[in-house]
């Protein structure tokens, strides 16, 4: 699928929120239980930008079909060379390469920021996301048992790491 990958701007927030809220309602791609508002995501985008971390969108035919972000792993000086990424793809566009393209773009962004390591945290039952990250050079480094709770169930989270 042809997509324009670019930095997110405020005008992209409705699409970003729609995709994120789909994940809130229908997946364990996030353990948030309440949908986000555009105002919440506007504050988040502003905070990411102020800290020098990218939020990227994959635009297809003028519409945001996916987005990804790179953020700090832990906000302490000793962790400043480690980032954690997140990617969300609308249901209709999954399996078409947008996740791959966004993660590859986030790796470039991480290297430009002189990060040493990228992490990803993925629900242990999300086989598609685990395969995607592993295909792109991430290695499983640990599983946290029953640390997430959603829809009345405990969930395990797999941490993956890619050395840059």
C-alpha positions as CSV (number, residue, x, y, z in Angstrom):
1,X,0.0,0.0,0.0
2,X,1.4,3.4,-1.0
3,X,1.5,5.8,2.0
4,X,3.0,9.1,2.7
5,X,4.9,8.9,6.0
6,X,5.3,12.3,7.6
7,X,5.3,14.1,11.0
8,X,1.8,14.4,12.5
9,X,0.2,17.8,12.7
10,X,-2.8,19.0,14.7
11,X,-5.0,18.4,11.7
12,X,-4.2,14.7,11.9
13,X,-5.6,14.4,15.4
14,X,-9.1,13.2,14.4
15,X,-7.6,10.3,12.5
16,X,-5.1,9.5,15.2
17,X,-7.9,9.5,17.8
18,X,-10.2,7.4,15.7
19,X,-7.5,4.8,15.2
20,X,-6.5,4.8,18.8
21,X,-10.1,4.6,20.1
22,X,-10.7,1.6,17.8
23,X,-7.8,-0.1,19.6
24,X,-9.2,0.9,23.0
25,X,-12.6,-0.6,22.1
26,X,-11.6,-3.7,20.2
27,X,-8.1,-4.8,21.0
28,X,-5.5,-5.3,23.6
29,X,-3.1,-3.1,21.6
30,X,-3.6,-0.6,24.5
31,X,-4.9,-1.2,28.0
32,X,-6.7,2.1,28.1
33,X,-10.4,1.4,28.8
34,X,-11.8,4.8,27.9
35,X,-11.7,6.5,24.5
36,X,-9.4,9.5,24.2
37,X,-10.6,13.0,23.1
38,X,-8.9,15.2,20.5
39,X,-8.0,17.5,23.4
40,X,-6.2,14.7,25.2
41,X,-4.3,13.8,22.1
42,X,-3.5,17.4,21.3
43,X,-1.8,17.7,24.7
44,X,0.1,14.4,24.0
45,X,1.2,15.6,20.6
46,X,2.5,18.9,22.0
47,X,4.3,17.1,24.8
48,X,6.0,14.6,22.4
49,X,7.1,17.5,20.1
50,X,8.4,19.5,23.0
51,X,10.5,16.6,24.2
52,X,11.9,16.1,20.7
53,X,10.1,12.7,20.0
54,X,8.4,12.1,16.8
55,X,4.8,11.2,16.1
56,X,4.4,10.0,12.5
57,X,1.3,9.3,10.4
58,X,0.8,7.1,7.4
59,X,-1.5,9.0,5.0
60,X,-3.3,7.0,2.3
61,X,-5.5,8.9,-0.2
62,X,-5.6,11.9,2.1
63,X,-6.6,10.0,5.2
64,X,-4.6,8.9,8.2
65,X,-4.6,5.1,8.0
66,X,-1.9,4.5,10.7
67,X,0.3,6.3,13.1
68,X,3.4,5.6,15.2
69,X,5.3,7.4,18.0
70,X,8.6,7.1,19.6
71,X,8.9,8.2,23.2
72,X,11.2,8.0,26.2
73,X,11.4,4.7,27.9
74,X,12.0,6.2,31.3
75,X,12.4,9.9,31.9
76,X,15.7,9.8,33.8
77,X,19.0,10.9,32.4
78,X,20.5,7.5,32.4
79,X,17.8,6.2,30.1
80,X,18.0,9.1,27.6
81,X,19.5,6.8,24.9
82,X,16.5,4.4,25.0
83,X,13.2,4.9,23.3
84,X,10.0,3.0,23.2
85,X,7.8,2.8,20.1
86,X,4.1,2.3,19.5
87,X,2.3,1.8,16.2
88,X,-1.5,1.7,15.5
89,X,-3.0,0.8,12.2
90,X,-6.7,1.1,11.4
91,X,-8.5,-2.3,11.0
92,X,-9.1,-1.9,7.2
93,X,-5.4,-1.2,6.5
94,X,-3.8,-4.0,8.6
95,X,-1.6,-6.5,6.8
96,X,-0.7,-4.0,4.0
97,X,2.7,-3.0,5.2
98,X,1.9,0.3,7.0
99,X,3.1,-1.0,10.4
100,X,6.4,-2.1,8.8
101,X,6.8,1.3,7.1
102,X,6.1,3.2,10.3
103,X,8.5,1.2,12.4
104,X,11.2,1.5,9.8
105,X,10.7,5.3,9.8
106,X,10.8,5.4,13.6
107,X,14.1,3.5,13.6
108,X,15.5,6.2,11.3
109,X,14.1,8.9,13.7
110,X,15.7,7.0,16.7
111,X,19.1,6.9,15.0
112,X,18.9,10.6,14.2
113,X,18.3,11.3,17.9
114,X,21.3,9.1,18.7
115,X,19.3,6.6,20.6
116,X,21.1,3.3,21.3
117,X,18.1,1.1,21.9
118,X,14.5,0.9,20.8
119,X,11.9,-1.0,22.8
120,X,8.4,-2.2,22.1
121,X,5.8,-3.5,24.6
122,X,3.3,-5.9,23.0
123,X,0.4,-7.9,24.4
124,X,1.6,-11.5,24.5
125,X,-1.4,-12.7,22.6
126,X,-0.8,-10.2,19.7
127,X,1.0,-12.6,17.4
128,X,0.8,-10.3,14.4
129,X,2.6,-7.4,16.2
130,X,5.2,-9.8,17.7
131,X,6.0,-11.2,14.3
132,X,6.1,-7.7,12.8
133,X,8.6,-6.5,15.4
134,X,10.7,-9.6,15.1
135,X,10.8,-9.3,11.3
136,X,12.2,-5.8,11.8
137,X,15.1,-6.9,14.1
138,X,13.5,-6.7,17.5
139,X,14.3,-9.5,19.9
140,X,12.1,-10.7,22.8
141,X,13.9,-9.8,26.0
142,X,11.2,-10.5,28.6
143,X,7.6,-11.2,29.5
144,X,5.9,-9.5,32.3
145,X,3.1,-11.8,33.6
146,X,-0.3,-10.4,34.3
147,X,0.7,-6.8,34.3
148,X,-2.2,-5.5,32.2
149,X,-5.9,-5.8,32.9
150,X,-8.6,-5.2,30.3
151,X,-12.1,-6.6,29.8
152,X,-11.9,-8.4,33.1
153,X,-8.8,-10.4,32.2
154,X,-5.1,-10.2,33.1
155,X,-2.7,-9.9,30.2
156,X,1.0,-10.6,29.8
157,X,3.2,-8.1,28.0
158,X,6.3,-9.0,26.0
159,X,9.1,-6.5,25.8
160,X,11.1,-6.5,22.6
161,X,14.4,-4.7,22.0
162,X,16.3,-3.6,18.9
163,X,19.9,-2.3,19.2
164,X,20.6,0.6,17.0
